[in-house]
Amino acid sequence: MKFAVIGAGEGSRLKDEGILVPKPMIRVCGVPLTERILRIAARHGATSLYMIINSSFPEVKAYLESIDFGIPLDCQLLSTPSSMHTLFALAQKLRGEPFCLTTVDTVFRESEFQDFIRFAVSSKNADGVLAVTGFIYDEKPLCVDIDENQTILGFMDTQGSLDWATGGIYYFSPRIFDEMDLALGSGVVRLRNFLRLLLRRGYVLRAFPFSKIIDVDHASDIEEAERFLQESI
């Protein structure tokens, strides 16, 4: 399984709150966010690691390349307009087999990630499996409408009556890249809108529930993530 982390953003909200460390290097329970994710991936089936980091953070690339994860790491410096464009920049390297993708700022329980991978690998009829959580605190959540079989029916930018939101962890068939030219040609931006396009095009996406996933976008999220992981021990 190929595993990719997208982290081409600047972390502007954290900077505005006085956190000047590059987001991938923010430490939660003493470990940088990116290092934690890559080590978890290496322990749970990844055969190769791919990472895109904002071009303003060469020190992050140098740090990650100094670590022996036990499997190959391909780390790039690149600034992109959106998370969708970051994913597409990895297309040539991720084609050929299913892959797992996470955002750089997502904090989750390792045991639940292991269960997610098992479920995703066994979901042969799905083009993608998305981690979802009922812990919805983001100011801009992508909420998910799910049927009784955990098939995703639609996405909403507001919660309304929906119980679940995406958590920044995905498992995709490389077939999704067949829609890349259409997305770029029709002006689709942001990963959430590419997910909507996949549904419109008839792709099957399923949801896998996590008890809690935290996106580290604000200084207060660092404390929340540390409490969460400490509770998981």
N, C-alpha and C positions, 0 to 999 in steps of 0.2 A: 504494500500500500504506500503510495506517495502521500506526503503530508506537507501542506503549505501554510504559511502564516503571512497574512497581509498586514503591513504596518507602515504604509507610505504617508500617513497623515502627520500633521505637525503637532498635535496635542495642544491646540490653541486654548482650549478651555482650562486645561491644567496650568498653562503658562500664565493666563490671566489671574489665576489664583495663587501665583507665586511658586509653583512647582516648575523649576527650570531644568530638571533632569529630563532627558528624552523619554517619552512615554515607554518605549520598549525596555528601558533600564530602571523603571520605577520598581522598587523592591516591595514585595508583599511577603511577610514572614521571612525576610532576609534574602529572598531570591528574586532577581529581575523577572518581570512578567514574561518576557520572551524566552528566557532560559527555562523557566518552569514549564511552559507549554511544550517546547521542543523536547525536553527530557521526558515528559509524560508520553509524547508521541513515540519516542524511541523505545519506551517500555511496552507499548501496546500495539505493535504490528507495523510501525512505519519502517520502510526499507530505504527511504531517502527523504531528505528534508529540504524544503525550499522556503526562502524568506525574502520578502521585499521590504526594505526600510527606506524611509524618507531620505533623500539625498543630502539633507542637512546634517545627518547623523552618522558620519563615517566611523566615529568611535564605537558605535553600536555594532557595526559590521566587524570591526577589528576584535571586539570583545567576543562575539559569538564564534568567530573563526579560531579563537584561541582555545575553545572548548572541544574536547573529544566526546561527541555524542554516541560514538560507537557505530554510526552509519554516516554516509556522506551528507554534507550540508552545502547547499548552493545558496549564497547570500548575495543579493543585489541591492545597490543604491539607486532609487528611482523615485521621482515625485510624479504623482498622477492626479487627475481631476477628481477621481472617486474610487471607492472600493471595487466597483465593477471594472474599472479600467486597470486596477492593480491585478485583479484576477485574470483579466484578458492578457496582461503582460506575461503571465506565466503559462499561457495556453500551450505553447509548443512543448514545454517541459512536462506538462501534466497530461497530455494526450496519451492514449494507449491503454490506460487501465483506470479503474475507479480511484478517487483520491479524497482525502480529508482536507478540509480547509477551516482555519479559524482566523478570527481577528486577533490582533496583538494584545488587546486589552481585556480579554475575557477570562474570568476566574471561575473555576468549577471544581467539583469533586472528582478526583482521579478515578474513583470506583465507578462513578456514573459515566465518565467518558469511556471506560472499558465496556460497560453495558451498551453504550451508544454504538460503539464500533461493531460489537457482536450483532446488534439489531440491524444496523445498516448493511453489513455484509450478507445477512440472511434475507434482506428485502430485495430479492432478485427482480421483482416486477416494478421497482421504483427507479426513477431517474435521479432522485436525490432524497436524502433524509436530513431534516433540519432539527437541531436541538431546540426545544422550546422550554419555557419556564413560566410558572404562575407568579413568580416574583417580578412584578412589573413596576419599576420605579424610574425608568429612563424617561427623560422629558420628551423624547421622540421615539417611542417604541414602534416596532413593526409587529402588530398583533395578528394572530392567526386564527382562522376559522377551520376547525377540524371535525371530521365526522367520526362515527363510532369505530372505524377501522384505522384511525390515526392518519387518514388521507387528508391532505391540505386542500381546502376548497377555495380559499381566498386569503388576501392580506388586507389589513386596514392600518392606517396611520394613527388612528385613535382607538382606544380600548373599547368603548361602548359596552356591549354585553359579552365581549370575548374574554376568555379566561387565560389565554396563553399569548406569549410574545416570543419572537425569535431570540436566540442567545449567542449568536456569533460563532456557531460550530456547525459545519456542514459536511456531508459526504455525498459526492456527486459522481455520476457516470460521466466520462469524458465526452459523451454525446452532447452535453449542453453547449459545447463549443461550436456545434453546428449552427447555433443561433447567434453567434458573435457578430457576424457581418450585418445581420438584420438589426441587432440591437444598436450597433454603432451607426448604421445608416439611417435609422429612424429616430435618432436623437435620444435614445434611452440613456439616462445617467443614474448612477447609484445602484448598488447591488440589489436593493429591495425592489427596484423597478425591473431589473432583469429577472428576478424571481417571478414577478407578475407576468412578464412576457412568456416565461416558460410555461406557466399555467395556461395562458391563452393559446399557446401553441400545442397543447395537449400532453405536455410532460407530466409524469406522475411524481408528486412530491409527498413524502410522508413526514410525520412529526414524531420525535422521541422526547418524552418529558424528563427534564431534570428537576430536582427539588428546588434548586436555586442557582442562578448564574448572575454574576455581577460584572458589569462593564465599568472599567476604571476610567471615567471621564472627568471626575472632580476629585479634589483633595479629600473630601469626606468619603469617597468610595474606597480609598486605600484602607482606611480604618475599618470600614464595613467588610471589605474583603478579608482582612486579617482576622477579624472576629469570626467570620464564616469558616475560614480554613482551620482555625483553632478549635472550633466546635466540632469539626470533622475528624479530629485526631482521636 
